[in-house]
Structures are given as C-alpha cells and as structure tokens.
C-alpha cells in the first residue's frame, strides 16, 4: 500500500473557473481553491515533469518562453540525487526541449509521446502526417485572424489562440468539424484542448504511454513515480503514475485526478528546490 503522508492545507486562492461544455473550456470567473501540497520528494522516486506551465511560465507565444534561473541547476541536482530518474514529458518536440534546457540532455518524451528518449540516449519515434483537410482548416483560421499561431510538430500540430481567446469557439468548431468530416482520419487522430491551444495528435500516443515506456527501463524501473503537470494534456501522465503506485501533482487550476496540487511554476520551484525536498531513499516509502 502507498504510504500516507500528512498534507498541509494552504490558504485558499482564487483561480479562473472553467466549464467543460461540448469539448470547450469556458472561463467565467474566479473561485477559491484549497491546495493540498505534495509531500517532499523521496530520493527513491522517478520524477516526470511537464515543461510549459510547470517548469516555465506559459508565454503569449511558444517561442517566447523564458526558463527560470532555478530550473537547470534544480534538474541537474535532482537527476544526480535520483540516479538519473528524471524525465521531461511535454507536448513540445524533443529538439525544442533540449534547446531550452541546454546543456542538459535528460530522458524525455516530446510531442505528447510521439517521440521519446530513454537514459541510453536512443530516440524512439512514432510519426505521422496529419490529415490535409484538417491542416487546411487550421491554415484558413490563421489566415483569417491575426494572433492565431499554427505550430507544426513531428506528429500533428497545435493551434494557439492565447492572443485571441474570443476565437475559442470558432476555432473549436472549425477544427473539430474538419476532423469529423474524415472518418478514417478520426480513427487515427484526436484533438486535445489545453490552455488556449488545440493540439492534434495520434490516438496511439500519449504522455501516459510514454511514462509507462520509461518506467519499464532503468533507471526509472522499480521506483515510485511522480508526475507534475498543469493541463488536461497531462492527465494521462498523472493517471499512469498513480496506477503505478505513485502520485500526480496538478499545477494551477482545473479538474484533475492528481492527489496533490501546487499553485504555479513558482510553487513548483519551491517544492523541487526545498532544502529537505528529498527524503533519504532508505525510508523505502512509496511516493
């Protein structure tokens, strides 16, 4: 049985309230949310971290992200302390993750698991070309509305509307209709609706599957896993670690199956860099 940890209840804070309606996330106000902070990280754990919104604050454009100064030294220290069992699991391609985190080159899963790299450095890829009709629908939206950003990925693509949140409904309807109009493609591809982004990915890949693949390899195998992420796109990873006896940590607002929650990227940094963040592995407790 997983060990039970005393939890600290933090002061309620205000977060946007999101409704899920016909696949849409609609923000309509603020509500208080009580946070249940995760316990200190065990030195026997395997750690999986999302990137945007977890390690680095989300920026208006994907290319504008700035990595906080604590991230690289913290990841290096954590990788050493956890015997290399630290991985980045993101919707971004591996090449982008490596560029943001250079000179570190950690085990990682990119493009929602369409490509992943274990501790050996070997990269596995499951690539595919997105349906042309869906790509065309996305391009029409970008051409019609300034502020929308179409981001190509090794498998699929993302349409960002952070600069034009009022276009969420129009983007949703156009993109979902384009995929639904191609039944064969719908059997292979699916939409993820994240924070001001629609992401097209193959149904056969996910962050959860990437986590499970890494957990089958050294140095992750046999360790209680922890997944930290901020978005609905991270829920597959959270589910995977909790099914494996570990725990998930949701960053920020939103419904989640995670057992714990942190307020924002600053809170993640505080948790990961706390002087006593890593309990001795000899305790043999489950994360």
N, C-alpha and C positions, 0 to 999 in steps of 0.2 A: 504494500500500500504506500502511496506517496506520503511523505512526511507532512504534517500540518504545521504551518507557520503562523505565529501571531501576526495579524495585519494591523497596520496603522491607518486610521481613518483621518484623512486630511480635510481641511476646511472646504466646504462646498465652493465651487467656482462656476462661473457662467460660461456656457458653450452654446453654439447655434444648435437649434433643434432641427433634425432632418426627418422628413416623412418619405417613406418609400411608396410610390404610387405608380403602378403600371410601369415599373422599371426606372422611374425617375426619383431623384433625391431632391426634395424641395425644402429649402431653408426658410423658416418662417418666424424665427425669433430666438430668444435666449431662455435657458432654463438652468437651474443649479444642478451640478452633478457631483456626487460624493465619490472621491477617488480612493481606491484600495491599492496602496503602494505595494510593489512586489518585494519579496524578501531579498536580502543580499544574495548575490550570485555565488553559487558554490564553485569551488575550483575543480570539481568533478563534472561540471556541466558541459554541454555542447551548445554554443551560442549562435543563433541565426538572427541577423539584423537586416531589416529593410533599410533603404537609403533615404529617399526623399520623404520628408516629414517625420523621419525617425532619427537619423544621424544629422541630416542637414535640413534647415527650414525650407519649405516649398517656396519657390520663386515665381514671379509672373510668367517667365519663360523657362523651359527646361535648361537651356544653356546658361542661364543667369544664376544658377545655384552657387552658393558660396559655402564651402565646408568649414565649420567652426574649428578654431585652433586646437581644441581639445581632442578632436576626432582621431587624427593619425597617431599621436602618442598613446591614446587610450586603446586603440585597436592593437597596436604593437604590444603593449603591456598585457592586454587580455589574451592575445594569441600565445604569448610566452607562458603566461600563467595557466592557461587551459591546454597546454601542449599542442597548440595548433588547431584546436576545435572551435574556430570562429569563422563564420561564413557570412557573406553579404548575399541577400536574396532580394532581387529587385525587378521591376519592370524594365529598367534600363538595360541596354546591351552591355555585355562584359567589357567591351572596349571603353565605353564611357565610364563605367565604374572604376576601371584600372586608371584612367586618366585623372579622375577626381581624387583617387586615393594613392596616387604615386608618391613615393616609390614602393608602397606596399602592394603585394600581389597575393591576396588572400584567396582561399577557396570561395567560390561564388556561383550564384545562379542568376542569369540575366534573361531579359525578355520573357518574364513570367515562367521560367523553366525551359524555354526553347533551347537554351544553351547553358551548360554548367560545367564548372571546373572543380575537380577534387583536389586534395592535398598534393597529389602527384604532379599536378600541373596539366594533366591531359584534359582536353576540352571535348565534351560530347554535345552534339547539336542535333536538333530535330527541326529543320527549317521547312518553310512552305511559302508559296506566293499567295497573298490574299486575293480574293475574288476581284476581278477587274471592275465589275459593276459597283461593288462597294467602295473601292478606291475612287472610282469616278464620282460617286455621290459625295464623298468626303472632299474631293477637289472642288466640286461645284460650290459647296458650302464655304470653303476658304476663299474662293474667287469672289463670292457674293458678299462676304462680311470681313472687313478689316478686324484684326485682332485674334482671329482663329489661327491656330498653328497645327499643321499636319506634320507629324513626326514619324518617319519611316523607321522600322525596326527589322532585325534579322528575320523575324517571322511575324507578320502582321504590321499594324501601325497604331498610332494614337492620334486622336483629335483633341487638342486642348482648347478650352473655352474660358479659361480663368479671367482673361481680359474682357470677355463679353458674356457674363453669367446669364444675362437676359435671353441669350440664344440657346439655353439648355434644351428647352422643349423642341425647338425647330431642329436642332442637331440630332436629338434623340429620335424624333420621328423619321427624319430622312435616312439616318444610318440604319436603324432597325428595320425599316421598310425595305431598304436595298438588300439587306442580308436575307430577310424573309422571302423576298422575291426569287431567291436562288436556293431551292430546297436542298440540292446536292451540297452546295457550299455551307448551308446551315447545319448540316450533319457533321461538318468538319471544323467550322469556325463558330465563335461566340463572342458576344460583347461583354466587357467588364465596364461598369460605371463607377469610376473612382472620384476623387476630389477634383471636380471641374475638368474631367477628362473621360473620354470614351476610348477604350482600348480593345482592339480586335486581336484575338489570339486563337490558336488552335485548341480545340477541346481536349486534345490528348496530352497537353502540357499544363502544368500549374506550379505554383510555388510549393504546394503541398507535396506533389510528386518529386520535385527537386530536393526538398528536405528529406524525404524518405530515402532517396537515392544516396544522399550524402551520409545519412545515418547508417547505411549499410557498409560504409567504408571507414577505415582508420583515417584520422584519429577520432571521428565522431561516434563510431560504433560503441555501444555499451555505456554511453554517457546519457544522463537525463537531459533532454533537450529543452531549450528555451527559445521562443521566437518573439521578437519585438517588431511591431508594425503599426502603421497609423491609418490604414484604409481598408475598405471592403476587399480590395485585391490581396490583402494579407491574411484573410480569414482561412484560406486553405492551408497556409503555413501554420497558423495558430492551431487549427484542428489537428494537423499532423503531429505536432509535438505533444499536444495534450493526450492524444490517443496512444502516444509512445511513453506516457508516464511523466511528462514534463509539464511546463506551463507556458501560456501565452501572455503577452503584455500588450494591451492596446494603448496607443499614444493618441491623446486628444479625444474628440467627441465620437459619437456614433455607436450603434448597437454592435456588440461583439460577444463571442463566446469565450474570450480571454478571461482568465481568472483574475488578472490584475490590470491596472491602468496607471499610466503616467500622463501628466498634463500636456507636455510638449517636448520639443527637442532639448530644451534646457534641462528639463527634469530627467530625460534620458541620460544626458551627460553627467548630471549629478549622481544618478544611480550607478552608472558604469565606472565613474572615477572616484567614488567614495572611498576613503582610506580603508574601510573594512568591507569593501564591496565583495571580496572573495573569501568565503569561509574555507578553512582547511579541508582538503579532499578526504582526510582521514575520518571525517564525521560520517561519510558514507550515506548521507541523507539524499533523498530523491529531490530533484529540482521540481 
